[in-house]
Amino acid sequence: MKSVRSMILAAALTLSVASAALATPTGQIWIPSPDAKGFKEVTVNLTYNGRFSQKSEAGPSYFDAGVVAGVLPFENLKLEIGADYLTSNLQNDNYGDNHPFYFNAKLATPEDAFGIKGMPALAVGVYNLGTYDKPEVTGSTRQNIAYGLVGKTFPVIGRLSAGGYYGAQRALAVGTNLKNNNSGVMASWDRSMTEVSDKLWLAVDYMSGNNANGALSVGGSWAFTKNVSLLLGVITYNPFYKTSQGESIPGGKPAYTTQLFVNF
């Protein structure tokens, strides 16, 4: 990051096309990544996930302002904690907008940690820890998604990551279905495209589960400076979900995402 002017430019680009996001820790496009912040590293993010369709069944768009910080002074074992303010700007005007704060944490080891050559990156964490839980009245923001990931970088190919997650059944339920939609797999590919520019990074990620978070995402980011980057992507919710009788797809219609990251 060379100047305040670069930060202002990136922020303007993000806010001009802003839409919806998960309240997540250090991640890929939509799901967490095996990475975690080092000691005293802090990242502020501004995310907007917006729907391509304006129809009511498309679902609301979301704005997310979050911060993630590294808190462990170790090279081979990293712990980050974070908080997010997630809102639809009252498009939903329900318990979600009225209780917009979420929290997350992640413990991770980098590749080749502890001097073990070839060791993959490992991460365990929780996110979407909401503050409201009255499902018998209105609903719950306490998705409390716990996950584990393994990641490995390969020559030419890039990094492949995979794992699974488990969340609160009543917060992730779709309609009256309280089963089989609060767990699933997470997988991703990401790579720095140094053949083009060391500032360009591309990724694809997937989260199963047939809940509001299930999605296939593709996108890329550009680092304007060392500390400022902007990610653009497309999120298709539950692309393999089979509908019947005109029901809506969990998560809603596809959305675009713009994510501004500022590192300190």
Contacts in CASP RR format, 6 or more apart in sequence:
PFRMAT RR
TARGET T0000
AUTHOR 0000-0000-0000
METHOD contacts of the structure
MODEL  1
MKSVRSMILAAALTLSVASAALATPTGQIWIPSPDAKGFKEVTVNLTYNG
RFSQKSEAGPSYFDAGVVAGVLPFENLKLEIGADYLTSNLQNDNYGDNHP
FYFNAKLATPEDAFGIKGMPALAVGVYNLGTYDKPEVTGSTRQNIAYGLV
GKTFPVIGRLSAGGYYGAQRALAVGTNLKNNNSGVMASWDRSMTEVSDKL
WLAVDYMSGNNANGALSVGGSWAFTKNVSLLLGVITYNPFYKTSQGESIP
GGKPAYTTQLFVNF
1 7 0 8 1.000
1 224 0 8 1.000
1 225 0 8 1.000
1 226 0 8 1.000
1 227 0 8 1.000
1 228 0 8 1.000
1 262 0 8 1.000
1 263 0 8 1.000
2 225 0 8 1.000
2 226 0 8 1.000
3 225 0 8 1.000
6 224 0 8 1.000
6 225 0 8 1.000
6 228 0 8 1.000
7 228 0 8 1.000
7 262 0 8 1.000
9 224 0 8 1.000
10 224 0 8 1.000
10 228 0 8 1.000
10 229 0 8 1.000
10 230 0 8 1.000
10 260 0 8 1.000
10 262 0 8 1.000
11 46 0 8 1.000
11 260 0 8 1.000
13 230 0 8 1.000
13 258 0 8 1.000
13 260 0 8 1.000
14 46 0 8 1.000
14 47 0 8 1.000
14 48 0 8 1.000
14 230 0 8 1.000
14 258 0 8 1.000
14 259 0 8 1.000
14 260 0 8 1.000
15 46 0 8 1.000
15 48 0 8 1.000
17 48 0 8 1.000
17 256 0 8 1.000
17 258 0 8 1.000
18 48 0 8 1.000
18 50 0 8 1.000
18 61 0 8 1.000
18 63 0 8 1.000
18 258 0 8 1.000
19 48 0 8 1.000
19 49 0 8 1.000
19 50 0 8 1.000
19 51 0 8 1.000
19 61 0 8 1.000
19 62 0 8 1.000
19 255 0 8 1.000
19 256 0 8 1.000
19 257 0 8 1.000
19 258 0 8 1.000
20 48 0 8 1.000
20 49 0 8 1.000
20 50 0 8 1.000
20 51 0 8 1.000
20 60 0 8 1.000
20 61 0 8 1.000
20 62 0 8 1.000
20 64 0 8 1.000
20 88 0 8 1.000
20 235 0 8 1.000
20 255 0 8 1.000
20 257 0 8 1.000
21 47 0 8 1.000
21 48 0 8 1.000
21 49 0 8 1.000
21 62 0 8 1.000
21 63 0 8 1.000
21 64 0 8 1.000
21 86 0 8 1.000
21 257 0 8 1.000
21 259 0 8 1.000
22 30 0 8 1.000
22 64 0 8 1.000
22 127 0 8 1.000
22 128 0 8 1.000
22 213 0 8 1.000
23 64 0 8 1.000
23 66 0 8 1.000
23 84 0 8 1.000
23 86 0 8 1.000
23 102 0 8 1.000
23 103 0 8 1.000
23 104 0 8 1.000
23 127 0 8 1.000
23 128 0 8 1.000
24 30 0 8 1.000
24 31 0 8 1.000
24 32 0 8 1.000
24 84 0 8 1.000
24 104 0 8 1.000
24 127 0 8 1.000
24 128 0 8 1.000
25 32 0 8 1.000
25 36 0 8 1.000
25 68 0 8 1.000
25 80 0 8 1.000
25 82 0 8 1.000
25 104 0 8 1.000
25 105 0 8 1.000
25 106 0 8 1.000
25 125 0 8 1.000
25 127 0 8 1.000
26 32 0 8 1.000
26 33 0 8 1.000
26 35 0 8 1.000
26 36 0 8 1.000
26 37 0 8 1.000
26 43 0 8 1.000
26 68 0 8 1.000
26 80 0 8 1.000
26 106 0 8 1.000
27 33 0 8 1.000
27 35 0 8 1.000
28 161 0 8 1.000
28 188 0 8 1.000
28 190 0 8 1.000
28 203 0 8 1.000
28 205 0 8 1.000
28 217 0 8 1.000
29 203 0 8 1.000
29 204 0 8 1.000
29 205 0 8 1.000
29 217 0 8 1.000
29 218 0 8 1.000
29 219 0 8 1.000
29 220 0 8 1.000
29 231 0 8 1.000
29 233 0 8 1.000
29 235 0 8 1.000
29 257 0 8 1.000
30 205 0 8 1.000
30 207 0 8 1.000
30 213 0 8 1.000
30 215 0 8 1.000
30 217 0 8 1.000
30 235 0 8 1.000
30 257 0 8 1.000
31 186 0 8 1.000
31 188 0 8 1.000
31 205 0 8 1.000
31 206 0 8 1.000
31 207 0 8 1.000
31 217 0 8 1.000
32 106 0 8 1.000
32 123 0 8 1.000
32 125 0 8 1.000
32 127 0 8 1.000
32 147 0 8 1.000
32 149 0 8 1.000
32 186 0 8 1.000
33 123 0 8 1.000
33 149 0 8 1.000
33 161 0 8 1.000
33 188 0 8 1.000
33 190 0 8 1.000
34 108 0 8 1.000
34 120 0 8 1.000
34 121 0 8 1.000
34 122 0 8 1.000
34 123 0 8 1.000
34 149 0 8 1.000
34 150 0 8 1.000
34 151 0 8 1.000
34 161 0 8 1.000
35 108 0 8 1.000
35 110 0 8 1.000
35 121 0 8 1.000
35 123 0 8 1.000
36 70 0 8 1.000
36 78 0 8 1.000
36 79 0 8 1.000
36 80 0 8 1.000
36 106 0 8 1.000
36 107 0 8 1.000
36 108 0 8 1.000
36 123 0 8 1.000
37 43 0 8 1.000
37 68 0 8 1.000
37 69 0 8 1.000
37 70 0 8 1.000
37 78 0 8 1.000
37 80 0 8 1.000
38 70 0 8 1.000
38 72 0 8 1.000
38 78 0 8 1.000
38 80 0 8 1.000
39 70 0 8 1.000
39 71 0 8 1.000
39 72 0 8 1.000
39 73 0 8 1.000
39 74 0 8 1.000
39 78 0 8 1.000
40 69 0 8 1.000
40 70 0 8 1.000
41 69 0 8 1.000
41 70 0 8 1.000
41 263 0 8 1.000
41 264 0 8 1.000
42 67 0 8 1.000
42 68 0 8 1.000
42 69 0 8 1.000
42 70 0 8 1.000
42 263 0 8 1.000
42 264 0 8 1.000
43 67 0 8 1.000
43 68 0 8 1.000
43 69 0 8 1.000
43 261 0 8 1.000
43 262 0 8 1.000
43 263 0 8 1.000
43 264 0 8 1.000
44 65 0 8 1.000
44 66 0 8 1.000
44 67 0 8 1.000
44 261 0 8 1.000
44 262 0 8 1.000
44 264 0 8 1.000
45 64 0 8 1.000
45 65 0 8 1.000
45 66 0 8 1.000
45 67 0 8 1.000
45 68 0 8 1.000
45 259 0 8 1.000
45 260 0 8 1.000
45 261 0 8 1.000
45 262 0 8 1.000
46 63 0 8 1.000
46 64 0 8 1.000
46 65 0 8 1.000
46 66 0 8 1.000
46 259 0 8 1.000
46 260 0 8 1.000
47 62 0 8 1.000
47 63 0 8 1.000
47 64 0 8 1.000
47 65 0 8 1.000
47 66 0 8 1.000
47 257 0 8 1.000
47 258 0 8 1.000
47 259 0 8 1.000
47 260 0 8 1.000
48 61 0 8 1.000
48 62 0 8 1.000
48 63 0 8 1.000
48 64 0 8 1.000
48 257 0 8 1.000
48 258 0 8 1.000
49 61 0 8 1.000
49 62 0 8 1.000
49 64 0 8 1.000
49 235 0 8 1.000
49 255 0 8 1.000
49 256 0 8 1.000
49 257 0 8 1.000
50 61 0 8 1.000
50 62 0 8 1.000
50 255 0 8 1.000
50 256 0 8 1.000
50 257 0 8 1.000
51 58 0 8 1.000
51 59 0 8 1.000
51 60 0 8 1.000
51 61 0 8 1.000
51 252 0 8 1.000
51 253 0 8 1.000
51 254 0 8 1.000
51 255 0 8 1.000
52 58 0 8 1.000
52 253 0 8 1.000
52 254 0 8 1.000
52 255 0 8 1.000
52 256 0 8 1.000
53 253 0 8 1.000
53 254 0 8 1.000
55 253 0 8 1.000
57 248 0 8 1.000
57 252 0 8 1.000
57 253 0 8 1.000
58 252 0 8 1.000
58 253 0 8 1.000
59 91 0 8 1.000
59 251 0 8 1.000
59 252 0 8 1.000
59 253 0 8 1.000
60 88 0 8 1.000
60 91 0 8 1.000
60 92 0 8 1.000
61 88 0 8 1.000
61 89 0 8 1.000
61 91 0 8 1.000
61 255 0 8 1.000
62 86 0 8 1.000
62 87 0 8 1.000
62 88 0 8 1.000
63 86 0 8 1.000
63 87 0 8 1.000
63 88 0 8 1.000
63 89 0 8 1.000
64 84 0 8 1.000
64 85 0 8 1.000
64 86 0 8 1.000
64 87 0 8 1.000
65 84 0 8 1.000
65 85 0 8 1.000
66 82 0 8 1.000
66 83 0 8 1.000
66 84 0 8 1.000
66 85 0 8 1.000
67 82 0 8 1.000
67 83 0 8 1.000
67 84 0 8 1.000
68 80 0 8 1.000
68 81 0 8 1.000
68 82 0 8 1.000
68 104 0 8 1.000
69 80 0 8 1.000
69 81 0 8 1.000
69 82 0 8 1.000
70 78 0 8 1.000
70 79 0 8 1.000
70 80 0 8 1.000
70 81 0 8 1.000
71 79 0 8 1.000
71 80 0 8 1.000
71 81 0 8 1.000
72 78 0 8 1.000
72 79 0 8 1.000
76 109 0 8 1.000
76 110 0 8 1.000
76 113 0 8 1.000
76 114 0 8 1.000
76 115 0 8 1.000
77 107 0 8 1.000
77 108 0 8 1.000
77 109 0 8 1.000
77 113 0 8 1.000
78 107 0 8 1.000
78 108 0 8 1.000
78 109 0 8 1.000
78 110 0 8 1.000
79 105 0 8 1.000
79 106 0 8 1.000
79 107 0 8 1.000
79 108 0 8 1.000
80 105 0 8 1.000
80 106 0 8 1.000
80 108 0 8 1.000
81 103 0 8 1.000
81 104 0 8 1.000
81 105 0 8 1.000
82 103 0 8 1.000
82 104 0 8 1.000
82 105 0 8 1.000
83 101 0 8 1.000
83 102 0 8 1.000
83 103 0 8 1.000
83 104 0 8 1.000
84 101 0 8 1.000
84 102 0 8 1.000
84 103 0 8 1.000
84 104 0 8 1.000
85 100 0 8 1.000
85 101 0 8 1.000
86 100 0 8 1.000
86 101 0 8 1.000
86 102 0 8 1.000
87 97 0 8 1.000
87 100 0 8 1.000
88 96 0 8 1.000
88 97 0 8 1.000
89 97 0 8 1.000
90 97 0 8 1.000
91 97 0 8 1.000
94 138 0 8 1.000
95 132 0 8 1.000
95 134 0 8 1.000
95 138 0 8 1.000
95 139 0 8 1.000
95 141 0 8 1.000
96 132 0 8 1.000
96 141 0 8 1.000
98 132 0 8 1.000
99 130 0 8 1.000
99 131 0 8 1.000
99 132 0 8 1.000
99 141 0 8 1.000
101 130 0 8 1.000
101 131 0 8 1.000
102 127 0 8 1.000
102 128 0 8 1.000
102 129 0 8 1.000
102 130 0 8 1.000
102 131 0 8 1.000
102 141 0 8 1.000
103 127 0 8 1.000
103 129 0 8 1.000
103 130 0 8 1.000
104 125 0 8 1.000
104 126 0 8 1.000
104 127 0 8 1.000
104 128 0 8 1.000
104 129 0 8 1.000
105 125 0 8 1.000
105 126 0 8 1.000
105 127 0 8 1.000
106 123 0 8 1.000
106 124 0 8 1.000
106 125 0 8 1.000
106 126 0 8 1.000
106 127 0 8 1.000
107 123 0 8 1.000
107 124 0 8 1.000
107 125 0 8 1.000
108 121 0 8 1.000
108 122 0 8 1.000
108 123 0 8 1.000
108 124 0 8 1.000
109 119 0 8 1.000
109 121 0 8 1.000
109 122 0 8 1.000
109 123 0 8 1.000
110 121 0 8 1.000
111 118 0 8 1.000
111 119 0 8 1.000
111 120 0 8 1.000
111 121 0 8 1.000
111 151 0 8 1.000
111 152 0 8 1.000
111 153 0 8 1.000
112 118 0 8 1.000
112 119 0 8 1.000
113 119 0 8 1.000
113 121 0 8 1.000
118 152 0 8 1.000
120 150 0 8 1.000
120 151 0 8 1.000
120 152 0 8 1.000
121 149 0 8 1.000
121 150 0 8 1.000
121 151 0 8 1.000
121 152 0 8 1.000
121 161 0 8 1.000
122 148 0 8 1.000
122 149 0 8 1.000
122 150 0 8 1.000
122 151 0 8 1.000
123 147 0 8 1.000
123 148 0 8 1.000
123 149 0 8 1.000
124 146 0 8 1.000
124 147 0 8 1.000
124 148 0 8 1.000
124 149 0 8 1.000
125 146 0 8 1.000
125 147 0 8 1.000
125 148 0 8 1.000
126 144 0 8 1.000
126 145 0 8 1.000
126 146 0 8 1.000
126 147 0 8 1.000
127 145 0 8 1.000
127 147 0 8 1.000
128 141 0 8 1.000
128 142 0 8 1.000
128 143 0 8 1.000
128 144 0 8 1.000
128 145 0 8 1.000
128 213 0 8 1.000
129 142 0 8 1.000
129 143 0 8 1.000
129 144 0 8 1.000
130 141 0 8 1.000
130 142 0 8 1.000
130 143 0 8 1.000
130 144 0 8 1.000
131 141 0 8 1.000
131 142 0 8 1.000
132 139 0 8 1.000
132 140 0 8 1.000
132 141 0 8 1.000
132 142 0 8 1.000
133 139 0 8 1.000
133 140 0 8 1.000
133 141 0 8 1.000
133 142 0 8 1.000
133 171 0 8 1.000
134 140 0 8 1.000
135 170 0 8 1.000
135 171 0 8 1.000
139 170 0 8 1.000
139 171 0 8 1.000
140 168 0 8 1.000
140 170 0 8 1.000
140 171 0 8 1.000
141 171 0 8 1.000
142 168 0 8 1.000
142 171 0 8 1.000
143 167 0 8 1.000
143 168 0 8 1.000
143 171 0 8 1.000
143 172 0 8 1.000
143 213 0 8 1.000
144 167 0 8 1.000
144 168 0 8 1.000
144 171 0 8 1.000
145 165 0 8 1.000
145 166 0 8 1.000
145 167 0 8 1.000
145 168 0 8 1.000
145 213 0 8 1.000
146 165 0 8 1.000
146 166 0 8 1.000
146 167 0 8 1.000
147 163 0 8 1.000
147 164 0 8 1.000
147 165 0 8 1.000
147 166 0 8 1.000
147 186 0 8 1.000
148 163 0 8 1.000
148 164 0 8 1.000
148 165 0 8 1.000
148 186 0 8 1.000
149 161 0 8 1.000
149 162 0 8 1.000
149 163 0 8 1.000
149 164 0 8 1.000
149 186 0 8 1.000
150 161 0 8 1.000
150 162 0 8 1.000
150 163 0 8 1.000
151 159 0 8 1.000
151 160 0 8 1.000
151 161 0 8 1.000
151 162 0 8 1.000
152 159 0 8 1.000
152 160 0 8 1.000
152 161 0 8 1.000
153 159 0 8 1.000
154 160 0 8 1.000
157 189 0 8 1.000
157 191 0 8 1.000
158 189 0 8 1.000
158 190 0 8 1.000
158 191 0 8 1.000
159 188 0 8 1.000
159 189 0 8 1.000
159 190 0 8 1.000
159 191 0 8 1.000
160 187 0 8 1.000
160 188 0 8 1.000
160 189 0 8 1.000
161 186 0 8 1.000
161 187 0 8 1.000
161 188 0 8 1.000
161 189 0 8 1.000
161 190 0 8 1.000
162 185 0 8 1.000
162 186 0 8 1.000
162 187 0 8 1.000
162 188 0 8 1.000
163 185 0 8 1.000
163 186 0 8 1.000
163 187 0 8 1.000
164 183 0 8 1.000
164 184 0 8 1.000
164 185 0 8 1.000
164 186 0 8 1.000
165 183 0 8 1.000
165 184 0 8 1.000
165 185 0 8 1.000
165 186 0 8 1.000
165 207 0 8 1.000
166 182 0 8 1.000
166 183 0 8 1.000
166 184 0 8 1.000
167 182 0 8 1.000
167 183 0 8 1.000
168 182 0 8 1.000
169 178 0 8 1.000
169 179 0 8 1.000
169 182 0 8 1.000
170 178 0 8 1.000
171 182 0 8 1.000
172 181 0 8 1.000
172 182 0 8 1.000
172 211 0 8 1.000
172 212 0 8 1.000
172 213 0 8 1.000
173 181 0 8 1.000
173 182 0 8 1.000
173 211 0 8 1.000
174 181 0 8 1.000
174 210 0 8 1.000
174 211 0 8 1.000
174 212 0 8 1.000
174 250 0 8 1.000
180 209 0 8 1.000
180 210 0 8 1.000
181 209 0 8 1.000
181 210 0 8 1.000
181 211 0 8 1.000
181 250 0 8 1.000
182 209 0 8 1.000
182 211 0 8 1.000
183 209 0 8 1.000
184 207 0 8 1.000
184 208 0 8 1.000
184 209 0 8 1.000
185 206 0 8 1.000
185 207 0 8 1.000
185 208 0 8 1.000
186 205 0 8 1.000
186 206 0 8 1.000
186 207 0 8 1.000
186 208 0 8 1.000
187 205 0 8 1.000
187 206 0 8 1.000
188 203 0 8 1.000
188 204 0 8 1.000
188 205 0 8 1.000
188 206 0 8 1.000
189 203 0 8 1.000
189 204 0 8 1.000
189 205 0 8 1.000
190 201 0 8 1.000
190 202 0 8 1.000
190 203 0 8 1.000
190 204 0 8 1.000
190 205 0 8 1.000
191 201 0 8 1.000
191 202 0 8 1.000
191 203 0 8 1.000
192 198 0 8 1.000
192 200 0 8 1.000
192 201 0 8 1.000
193 200 0 8 1.000
193 201 0 8 1.000
193 202 0 8 1.000
199 222 0 8 1.000
199 223 0 8 1.000
199 224 0 8 1.000
200 220 0 8 1.000
200 221 0 8 1.000
200 222 0 8 1.000
201 220 0 8 1.000
201 221 0 8 1.000
201 222 0 8 1.000
201 223 0 8 1.000
201 229 0 8 1.000
202 219 0 8 1.000
202 220 0 8 1.000
203 217 0 8 1.000
203 218 0 8 1.000
203 219 0 8 1.000
203 220 0 8 1.000
204 216 0 8 1.000
204 217 0 8 1.000
204 218 0 8 1.000
204 219 0 8 1.000
205 216 0 8 1.000
205 217 0 8 1.000
206 215 0 8 1.000
206 216 0 8 1.000
206 217 0 8 1.000
207 213 0 8 1.000
207 214 0 8 1.000
207 215 0 8 1.000
208 214 0 8 1.000
208 240 0 8 1.000
209 238 0 8 1.000
210 238 0 8 1.000
210 241 0 8 1.000
210 250 0 8 1.000
211 250 0 8 1.000
211 251 0 8 1.000
212 237 0 8 1.000
212 250 0 8 1.000
212 251 0 8 1.000
212 252 0 8 1.000
213 251 0 8 1.000
214 237 0 8 1.000
214 238 0 8 1.000
214 250 0 8 1.000
214 251 0 8 1.000
215 235 0 8 1.000
215 236 0 8 1.000
215 237 0 8 1.000
215 238 0 8 1.000
215 239 0 8 1.000
215 251 0 8 1.000
216 235 0 8 1.000
216 236 0 8 1.000
216 239 0 8 1.000
217 233 0 8 1.000
217 234 0 8 1.000
217 235 0 8 1.000
217 236 0 8 1.000
217 257 0 8 1.000
218 233 0 8 1.000
218 234 0 8 1.000
219 231 0 8 1.000
219 232 0 8 1.000
219 233 0 8 1.000
219 234 0 8 1.000
220 231 0 8 1.000
220 232 0 8 1.000
220 233 0 8 1.000
221 229 0 8 1.000
221 230 0 8 1.000
221 231 0 8 1.000
221 232 0 8 1.000
221 259 0 8 1.000
221 261 0 8 1.000
222 229 0 8 1.000
222 230 0 8 1.000
223 229 0 8 1.000
224 230 0 8 1.000
226 263 0 8 1.000
227 262 0 8 1.000
227 263 0 8 1.000
227 264 0 8 1.000
228 260 0 8 1.000
228 261 0 8 1.000
228 262 0 8 1.000
228 263 0 8 1.000
229 260 0 8 1.000
229 261 0 8 1.000
230 258 0 8 1.000
230 259 0 8 1.000
230 260 0 8 1.000
230 261 0 8 1.000
231 257 0 8 1.000
231 258 0 8 1.000
231 259 0 8 1.000
231 260 0 8 1.000
231 261 0 8 1.000
232 256 0 8 1.000
232 257 0 8 1.000
232 258 0 8 1.000
232 259 0 8 1.000
233 256 0 8 1.000
233 257 0 8 1.000
233 258 0 8 1.000
234 254 0 8 1.000
234 255 0 8 1.000
234 256 0 8 1.000
234 257 0 8 1.000
235 254 0 8 1.000
235 255 0 8 1.000
235 256 0 8 1.000
235 257 0 8 1.000
236 254 0 8 1.000
237 249 0 8 1.000
237 250 0 8 1.000
237 251 0 8 1.000
237 252 0 8 1.000
237 253 0 8 1.000
237 254 0 8 1.000
237 255 0 8 1.000
238 249 0 8 1.000
238 250 0 8 1.000
238 251 0 8 1.000
241 249 0 8 1.000
241 250 0 8 1.000
243 249 0 8 1.000
END
